[in-house]
Each structure stands twice: as C-alpha cells, then as structure tokens.
C-alpha cells in the first residue's frame, strides 16, 4: 500500500514496557534532547506506520496511469510538472511505459509494483532509460526497467548526491545502473540481470552503498573506475563473466564485519567449518588488496543470521524513511546516536543506513527522529 503524504510526527509506545530503559538512561536522554535539538520536534496527530513505502517528503503526489481525474498518461509529463519534494506515483495498468525519462529535480519516483510497473526505453538520444542529473535526495523505487538500445544504461546517474534506488529490476544492453561523479548514493534490494556491460558501474564516485542486490549474468557484476570508500555487502554475485573490475580504486569495503558478513560469490571455494554460514577464509575480490573478509557460502546467507540489536537513543534529521516487516529503516542526514551497553556516542552525517525495531518509544517524523529504540548493530 502506498501512502500519500506520510505522517507528520508520531508518538509511539512499543509493546515492550518502557521500564526496560533505566532512569539513568531517561535522564541522559533528556539532557541530550536539550543539548542537540531543544524544541525542534513538536508532536502532532500521528498516523500508524505501514509497510511498503514511507515517504520522507512534504510535497504533493502526482499520479500516472490509473483512473483518477487529472492523472497523467506519461511519466515524463508528470515529472515535468512536479516540484522538488513531490512524488510521482506510477500505476501498472498502462505498462509497459515506452519512454525515456529525465530527472533534474529532487523527487520521489515510485512504481506500484516492481514486477508489473515496467519502463521500456526508446531510442531518444538519452544515455539511460532513466537519466538523473544534479539532484539531492532523489528516490527511485519499484520498477522493472528494460533497455534494448545499444550503449544505453538502465539508470544513468550524473553528479547526484543521496540518490537512493530500491526494489528495481534492470535488464540493459549496457550497464544496469551507472554512477558518474556522485557520492552518498545507495542501491538496495534490487536485481541487475543480463546487463551487457555491468550490473552496477561507478566512475569517479565515492561513499556509495550497495546492499541486498542480485547481480547475475552480467558482463561485470560491479565495475569501479577511480571510485573509493564505497561499501558493498550482502549481495549475490552469480554467473557474471567477471564478478568485479577495479581500476585505480582504494578503500572500498566488501563486507560489513562479523557477524553481519559480506557477499555471496559463486566462485568462492572456501569452507565453513563452524556452521555460521560464513567462509573461514577471505574472498579475493581483485588484485589481492581488495578482500571480502566474511564471504557467505550460500546465496542470501545474511537472511538466515539473527540480527543483533542494541539499546540506543537517537536524535536528529533523517531521509528515506521506510518500513520492512518488524523494522524501520532510514538514512542519516545529521543524527546523534547514544548506545548504553557499552556506552558510546557517535555522529552520522553521510547518509548511513540505519535499522531499528518497531518497539520504540519516542517521536518519528518525516525528516526527524527522537527515540529510545533497539538499533541494529
């Protein structure tokens, strides 16, 4: 279910009693609140968090397809009329949408269903079926993108920051997703399959994250050129001609530590003697300098691991709020996190992805959070 105009700010008391948080913790939290945000967050009438998609936006929603009065017939025409912060929601009844799409403003482009909301590229001079240029905090979600035009990508991103791409499936005659000169972008929960060049390419791009993706039957699973400080973990690399290509790259991370783990590589030959699902020896990603220290021995091995949560207090500004099952996810813009056992304090300002349990106490808003919670370590 897609929610139009997600809630303002919500006060929520979880099913677990609040006495699990000690009086000391409460007093500490009050001090932190006064120190960092003061009156910045004010409660209002709340709405319940629902699954599927939660929009961290104050804008309007423009509809493509469907039967509503004034709905658009093409995706591009809706984007042209959208203002920054708006959502363009695309119904699947008119699929496939045969068009190239250009985005140069910060919007949310959301399909009704990944498997049935399909965009097919046409030969119109663009370098991607969806081309995104010079935006901040744009979000693309729930589409199948098919490109049969030579040398064109499924999604081409140029000089974007905090772009998030989730729940997409892309088949292309070039790269599935190609990043050029951007940072703090993220690709998650997507399938890049049978792309002639690469599933995901990055050129002169840094501090991006790729997680929970299937990279299958591509020329290269991931292609990195002069791109550094990227995090790539919890992905399946299966039946690619080459899993990874690196050129003049440094400080890229291929795992999320133990026990969270790294990726599944179909050519990994290590063994798992203790049965934790993670190989006992690292996987050599490329040239000996890049290693996945905790490769999984089965596809989606991270799904079977028990999440480890820690009690925490979080306050600050967020983006891309969403809900998945029993968890709430968001990216950090400027947040403070205090953990209690052991005590620790950290600041996050670079789009880091956070997962918290829904049993929390506090406020969650469009772009703000202040809550006691269980945070995924």
Helices and strands as residue ranges (DSSP letters): E 9-13, G 18-20, H 23-36, E 61-64, H 75-81, E 87-90, E 97-98, E 101-103, E 108-111, E 118-120, E 128-133, E 139-146, E 153-158, E 164-171, E 175-180, E 186-188, E 191-193, E 198-203, E 209-211, E 214-216, E 220-225, E 231-233, E 236-238, E 242-247, E 264-265, E 283-286, E 290-292, G 301-304, E 309-324, E 327-340, E 343-348, E 353-357, E 361-365, E 368-376
